[in-house]
Amino acid sequence: MPTTIDEIMESHQTGRPIVAGILNVTPDSFSDGGKFLDPSAAISHARRMIDEGADVIDVGAESTRPGSDRVDQAQQILRLQTVLPAVVAMGAPVSIDTTIARVAEMAIKHGAAIINDVSAGRDDADMFALAAASHVPIVLMHMLGQPRTMQQDPQYADVAAEVREFLVERIAAATAVGVEAENIIVDPGIGFGKKLQHNLALLTGIGKLAELGCPVMIGASRKRFIGELTGQDSPADRLGGTIAACLEAYRNGATIFRVHDVAQVRAALAVAAAAKKTQ
Protein backbone atom coordinates (compact mmCIF):
# COMPACT_ATOMS: atom_id res chain seq x y z
CA MET A 1 0.00 0.00 0.00
CA PRO A 2 1.24 3.53 -0.74
CA THR A 3 2.38 5.63 2.18
CA THR A 4 -0.36 8.00 3.33
CA ILE A 5 -0.04 11.71 4.02
CA ASP A 6 -0.98 11.03 7.64
CA GLU A 7 1.93 8.57 7.94
CA ILE A 8 4.29 11.19 6.55
CA MET A 9 3.02 13.97 8.80
CA GLU A 10 3.10 11.74 11.90
CA SER A 11 6.58 10.35 11.19
CA HIS A 12 8.20 12.55 13.84
CA GLN A 13 5.91 10.92 16.40
CA THR A 14 6.16 7.33 15.16
CA GLY A 15 9.86 7.40 14.19
CA ARG A 16 9.10 5.89 10.80
CA PRO A 17 11.69 6.98 8.20
CA ILE A 18 10.11 8.46 5.06
CA VAL A 19 12.13 8.35 1.83
CA ALA A 20 11.39 10.95 -0.84
CA GLY A 21 12.85 10.11 -4.24
CA ILE A 22 14.20 13.09 -6.19
CA LEU A 23 12.88 13.60 -9.73
CA ASN A 24 14.57 16.57 -11.37
CA VAL A 25 12.86 17.49 -14.62
CA THR A 26 15.67 19.93 -15.35
CA PRO A 27 18.67 20.34 -17.67
CA ASP A 28 21.03 21.64 -14.97
CA SER A 29 20.55 20.04 -11.53
CA PHE A 30 23.90 19.44 -9.84
CA SER A 31 23.80 15.64 -9.82
CA ASP A 32 21.51 14.43 -12.58
CA GLY A 33 20.74 17.51 -14.68
CA GLY A 34 19.40 16.55 -18.12
CA LYS A 35 19.01 12.83 -17.39
CA PHE A 36 15.27 13.12 -16.80
CA LEU A 37 14.32 16.20 -18.84
CA ASP A 38 12.70 13.87 -21.41
CA PRO A 39 9.24 12.97 -20.07
CA SER A 40 9.55 9.26 -20.84
CA ALA A 41 12.88 9.06 -18.98
CA ALA A 42 11.41 10.98 -16.02
CA ILE A 43 8.35 8.76 -15.81
CA SER A 44 10.45 5.60 -15.99
CA HIS A 45 12.74 6.89 -13.25
CA ALA A 46 9.78 7.69 -11.01
CA ARG A 47 8.46 4.17 -11.46
CA ARG A 48 11.90 2.76 -10.63
CA MET A 49 12.11 4.79 -7.41
CA ILE A 50 8.64 3.66 -6.33
CA ASP A 51 9.63 0.06 -7.02
CA GLU A 52 12.70 0.65 -4.84
CA GLY A 53 10.51 1.79 -1.97
CA ALA A 54 10.15 5.56 -2.29
CA ASP A 55 7.35 6.80 -0.03
CA VAL A 56 7.13 10.11 -1.90
CA ILE A 57 8.27 11.34 -5.32
CA ASP A 58 9.53 14.94 -5.14
CA VAL A 59 9.22 16.50 -8.61
CA GLY A 60 10.95 19.74 -9.48
CA ALA A 61 11.30 21.68 -12.73
CA GLU A 62 13.84 24.27 -11.53
CA SER A 63 17.38 23.63 -10.36
CA THR A 64 18.29 25.42 -7.14
CA ARG A 65 21.93 24.34 -7.16
CA PRO A 66 24.47 27.00 -6.14
CA GLY A 67 24.86 29.59 -8.89
CA SER A 68 21.71 28.59 -10.75
CA ASP A 69 19.35 31.02 -12.47
CA ARG A 70 15.64 31.06 -11.70
CA VAL A 71 13.14 29.42 -14.05
CA ASP A 72 9.85 31.20 -14.71
CA GLN A 73 6.45 29.63 -14.10
CA ALA A 74 5.66 29.03 -17.78
CA GLN A 75 8.83 26.99 -18.28
CA GLN A 76 8.30 25.02 -15.08
CA ILE A 77 4.71 24.18 -16.04
CA LEU A 78 5.83 23.15 -19.53
CA ARG A 79 8.37 20.72 -18.04
CA LEU A 80 5.81 19.32 -15.62
CA GLN A 81 2.68 19.06 -17.73
CA THR A 82 3.31 15.54 -19.05
CA VAL A 83 5.42 14.13 -16.24
CA LEU A 84 3.53 15.16 -13.13
CA PRO A 85 0.10 13.63 -13.94
CA ALA A 86 1.80 10.39 -15.01
CA VAL A 87 3.73 10.17 -11.74
CA VAL A 88 0.63 10.96 -9.66
CA ALA A 89 -1.15 8.10 -11.42
CA MET A 90 1.46 5.67 -10.04
CA GLY A 91 -0.14 6.01 -6.61
CA ALA A 92 2.65 7.30 -4.36
CA PRO A 93 2.23 10.79 -2.87
CA VAL A 94 3.88 13.45 -5.04
CA SER A 95 5.45 16.66 -3.76
CA ILE A 96 6.03 19.63 -6.02
CA ASP A 97 9.38 21.35 -5.56
CA THR A 98 8.76 24.98 -6.48
CA THR A 99 8.72 28.48 -4.99
CA ILE A 100 6.01 29.75 -7.37
CA ALA A 101 2.39 29.48 -6.26
CA ARG A 102 0.98 29.15 -9.79
CA VAL A 103 3.25 26.16 -10.42
CA ALA A 104 2.23 24.58 -7.13
CA GLU A 105 -1.42 25.25 -7.92
CA MET A 106 -1.12 23.50 -11.29
CA ALA A 107 0.58 20.55 -9.61
CA ILE A 108 -2.08 20.27 -6.89
CA LYS A 109 -4.83 20.34 -9.54
CA HIS A 110 -3.11 17.35 -11.14
CA GLY A 111 -2.88 15.48 -7.84
CA ALA A 112 0.29 16.64 -6.07
CA ALA A 113 -0.18 16.26 -2.32
CA ILE A 114 2.71 18.28 -0.81
CA ILE A 115 4.37 21.61 -1.59
CA ASN A 116 8.15 21.73 -1.15
CA ASP A 117 9.13 25.41 -1.07
CA VAL A 118 12.85 26.07 -0.64
CA SER A 119 12.11 29.76 -0.10
CA ALA A 120 9.74 29.01 2.81
CA GLY A 121 7.09 31.25 1.26
CA ARG A 122 9.36 34.25 0.75
CA ASP A 123 9.54 34.15 -3.05
CA ASP A 124 5.79 34.24 -3.69
CA ALA A 125 3.36 35.89 -1.31
CA ASP A 126 0.54 33.67 -2.62
CA MET A 127 2.17 30.38 -1.60
CA PHE A 128 0.91 30.25 1.97
CA ALA A 129 -2.62 31.21 0.89
CA LEU A 130 -2.56 28.37 -1.63
CA ALA A 131 -1.36 25.87 0.98
CA ALA A 132 -4.05 27.04 3.38
CA ALA A 133 -6.86 26.85 0.84
CA SER A 134 -5.71 23.48 -0.50
CA HIS A 135 -5.10 21.95 2.96
CA VAL A 136 -1.90 20.31 1.70
CA PRO A 137 1.32 19.97 3.71
CA ILE A 138 4.10 22.42 2.91
CA VAL A 139 7.85 22.10 3.46
CA LEU A 140 9.49 25.28 4.78
CA MET A 141 13.23 25.31 4.14
CA HIS A 142 15.98 27.63 5.32
CA MET A 143 18.11 29.22 2.61
CA LEU A 144 20.54 32.09 3.04
CA GLY A 145 19.93 34.46 0.12
CA GLN A 146 19.14 33.06 -3.34
CA PRO A 147 20.58 30.06 -5.21
CA ARG A 148 22.79 32.30 -7.38
CA THR A 149 24.47 33.91 -4.38
CA MET A 150 23.89 31.63 -1.39
CA GLN A 151 27.34 30.04 -1.36
CA GLN A 152 29.24 33.34 -1.48
CA ASP A 153 30.88 33.14 1.95
CA PRO A 154 27.84 32.40 4.18
CA GLN A 155 28.38 33.30 7.84
CA TYR A 156 26.57 32.36 11.06
CA ALA A 157 27.30 32.90 14.74
CA ASP A 158 25.30 29.78 15.66
CA VAL A 159 23.90 28.11 12.57
CA ALA A 160 21.54 25.68 14.34
CA ALA A 161 20.04 28.44 16.49
CA GLU A 162 19.73 30.86 13.57
CA VAL A 163 18.10 28.29 11.31
CA ARG A 164 15.67 27.40 14.09
CA GLU A 165 14.82 31.08 14.63
CA PHE A 166 14.19 31.53 10.90
CA LEU A 167 11.90 28.50 10.74
CA VAL A 168 9.97 29.62 13.84
CA GLU A 169 9.30 32.92 12.05
CA ARG A 170 8.23 31.19 8.83
CA ILE A 171 5.91 28.83 10.70
CA ALA A 172 4.30 31.87 12.33
CA ALA A 173 3.94 33.58 8.94
CA ALA A 174 2.33 30.48 7.43
CA THR A 175 -0.11 29.85 10.26
CA ALA A 176 -1.06 33.54 10.30
CA VAL A 177 -2.67 33.14 6.87
CA GLY A 178 -4.38 29.86 7.64
CA VAL A 179 -1.84 27.08 7.07
CA GLU A 180 -2.55 24.41 9.66
CA ALA A 181 0.38 23.80 12.00
CA GLU A 182 -0.02 20.04 11.53
CA ASN A 183 0.56 20.56 7.79
CA ILE A 184 4.07 22.00 8.16
CA ILE A 185 7.37 20.19 7.56
CA VAL A 186 10.66 21.97 8.26
CA ASP A 187 13.98 21.58 6.47
CA PRO A 188 17.27 23.16 7.62
CA GLY A 189 18.45 23.50 4.02
CA ILE A 190 21.67 21.48 3.96
CA GLY A 191 23.93 23.08 1.36
CA PHE A 192 21.72 26.13 0.85
CA GLY A 193 23.97 28.93 2.01
CA LYS A 194 26.09 26.75 4.29
CA LYS A 195 29.76 25.84 4.48
CA LEU A 196 31.01 22.40 5.48
CA GLN A 197 31.04 23.17 9.20
CA HIS A 198 27.52 24.60 9.02
CA ASN A 199 26.14 21.45 7.39
CA LEU A 200 27.76 19.23 10.00
CA ALA A 201 26.44 21.41 12.82
CA LEU A 202 22.94 21.15 11.40
CA LEU A 203 23.09 17.36 11.09
CA THR A 204 24.05 17.08 14.76
CA GLY A 205 21.68 19.87 15.83
CA ILE A 206 18.50 18.48 14.27
CA GLY A 207 17.08 18.10 17.76
CA LYS A 208 16.61 21.87 17.97
CA LEU A 209 14.32 21.69 14.96
CA ALA A 210 12.54 18.55 16.11
CA GLU A 211 11.51 20.52 19.20
CA LEU A 212 9.27 22.64 16.95
CA GLY A 213 6.82 19.73 16.76
CA CYS A 214 6.96 19.33 12.97
CA PRO A 215 8.47 16.54 10.90
CA VAL A 216 12.03 17.43 9.86
CA MET A 217 13.15 16.78 6.28
CA ILE A 218 16.80 16.50 5.27
CA GLY A 219 18.18 16.92 1.76
CA ALA A 220 21.85 15.97 2.05
CA SER A 221 21.93 13.55 -0.88
CA ARG A 222 25.19 13.62 -2.90
CA LYS A 223 25.91 17.21 -1.84
CA ARG A 224 29.20 19.04 -2.08
CA PHE A 225 30.04 18.90 1.62
CA ILE A 226 30.15 15.10 1.35
CA GLY A 227 32.67 15.43 -1.46
CA GLU A 228 34.71 17.84 0.65
CA LEU A 229 34.91 15.23 3.42
CA THR A 230 35.52 12.20 1.19
CA GLY A 231 37.46 13.62 -1.75
CA GLN A 232 34.78 12.38 -4.17
CA ASP A 233 34.38 14.99 -6.90
CA SER A 234 31.54 13.24 -8.72
CA PRO A 235 28.15 13.51 -6.98
CA ALA A 236 27.27 10.00 -8.18
CA ASP A 237 30.12 8.59 -6.05
CA ARG A 238 28.80 10.06 -2.79
CA LEU A 239 26.38 7.30 -1.79
CA GLY A 240 28.32 6.24 1.32
CA GLY A 241 28.48 9.78 2.62
CA THR A 242 24.81 10.32 1.81
CA ILE A 243 23.83 7.28 3.86
CA ALA A 244 26.01 8.44 6.76
CA ALA A 245 24.42 11.90 6.69
CA CYS A 246 20.91 10.45 6.63
CA LEU A 247 21.63 8.09 9.52
CA GLU A 248 23.13 10.91 11.62
CA ALA A 249 20.11 13.09 10.91
CA TYR A 250 17.72 10.24 11.73
CA ARG A 251 19.54 9.55 14.99
CA ASN A 252 19.02 13.21 15.93
CA GLY A 253 15.33 13.42 15.03
CA ALA A 254 14.83 13.87 11.28
CA THR A 255 12.36 11.45 9.67
CA ILE A 256 11.99 12.55 6.03
CA PHE A 257 14.91 12.07 3.64
CA ARG A 258 15.03 13.54 0.15
CA VAL A 259 17.47 11.35 -1.81
CA HIS A 260 18.64 10.20 -5.23
CA ASP A 261 19.55 6.65 -4.21
CA VAL A 262 16.26 5.34 -2.87
CA ALA A 263 16.93 1.61 -2.44
CA GLN A 264 20.24 1.98 -0.60
CA VAL A 265 19.13 4.78 1.73
CA ARG A 266 15.85 3.02 2.48
CA ALA A 267 17.71 -0.16 3.45
CA ALA A 268 20.08 1.73 5.75
CA LEU A 269 17.21 3.56 7.44
CA ALA A 270 15.24 0.32 7.86
CA VAL A 271 18.11 -1.14 9.88
CA ALA A 272 18.49 2.05 11.92
CA ALA A 273 14.75 2.17 12.64
CA ALA A 274 14.70 -1.48 13.74
CA ALA A 275 17.65 -0.88 16.06
CA LYS A 276 16.00 2.23 17.49
CA LYS A 277 12.90 0.23 18.44
CA THR A 278 15.00 -2.04 20.65
CA GLN A 279 16.38 0.82 22.73
Residue, then its C-alpha position, 0 to 999 in steps of 0.5 A: m500500500p502507498t504511504t499516506i499523508d498522515e503517515i508522513m506527517e506523523s513520522h516525527q511521532t512514530g519514528r518511521p523513516i520516510v524516503a522521498g525520491i528526487l525527480n529533477v525534470t531539469p537540464d542543470s541540476f547538480s547531480d543528474g541535470g538533463k538525465f530526466l528532462d525527457p518525459s519518458a525518462a522521467i516517468s520511468h525513473a519515477r516508477r523505478m524509485i517507487d519500485e525501490g521503496a520511495d514513499v514520496i516522489d519529489v518532482g521539481a522543474e527548476s534547479t536550485r543548485p548554487g549559482s543557478d538562475r531562476v526558471d519562470q512559471a511558464q517553463q516550469i509548467l511546460r516541463l511538468q505538464t506531461v510528467l507530473p500527472a503520469v507520476v501521480a497516477m502511479g499512486a505514491p504521494v507526489s510533492i512539487d518542488t517549487t517556490i512559485a504558487r501558480v506552479a504549485e497550484m497547477a501541480i495540486k490540480h493534477g494530484a500533487a499532495i505536498i508543496n516543497d518550497v525552498s524559499a519558505g514562502r518568501d519568493d511568492a506571497d501567494m504560496f501560503a494562501l494556496a497551501a491554506a486553501s488546498h489543505v496540503p502539507i508544505v515544506l518550509m526550508h531555510m536558505l541564506g539568500q538566493p541560489r545564485t548567491m547563497q554560497q558566497d561566503p555564508q556566515y553564522a554565529d550559531v547556525a543551528a540556532e539561527v536556522r531554528e529562529f528563521l523556521v519559527e518565524r516562517i511557521a508563524a507567517a504560514t499559520a497567520v494566513g491559515v496554514e494548519a500547523e499540523n501541515i508544516i514540515v521543516d527543512p534546515g536547508i543542507g547546502f543552501g547557504k552553508k559551508l562544510q562546518h555549518n552542514l555538520a552542525l545542522l546534522t548534529g543539531i537536528g534536535k533543535l528543529a525537532e523541538l518545533g513539533c513538525p516533521v524534519m526533512i533532510g536533503a543531504s543527498r550527494k551534496r558538495f560537503i560530502g565530497e569535501l569530506t571524502g574527496q569524491d568529486s563526482p556527486a554519483d560517487r557520494l552514496g556512502g556519505t549520503i547514507a552516513a548523513c541520513l543516519e546521523a540526521y535520523r539519529n538526531g530526530a529527522t524522519i523525512f529524507r530527500v534522496h537520489d539513491v532510494a533503495q540503498v538509503r531506504a535499506a540503511l534507514a530500515v536497519a536504523a529504525a529497527a535498532k532504534k525500536t530495541q532501545 
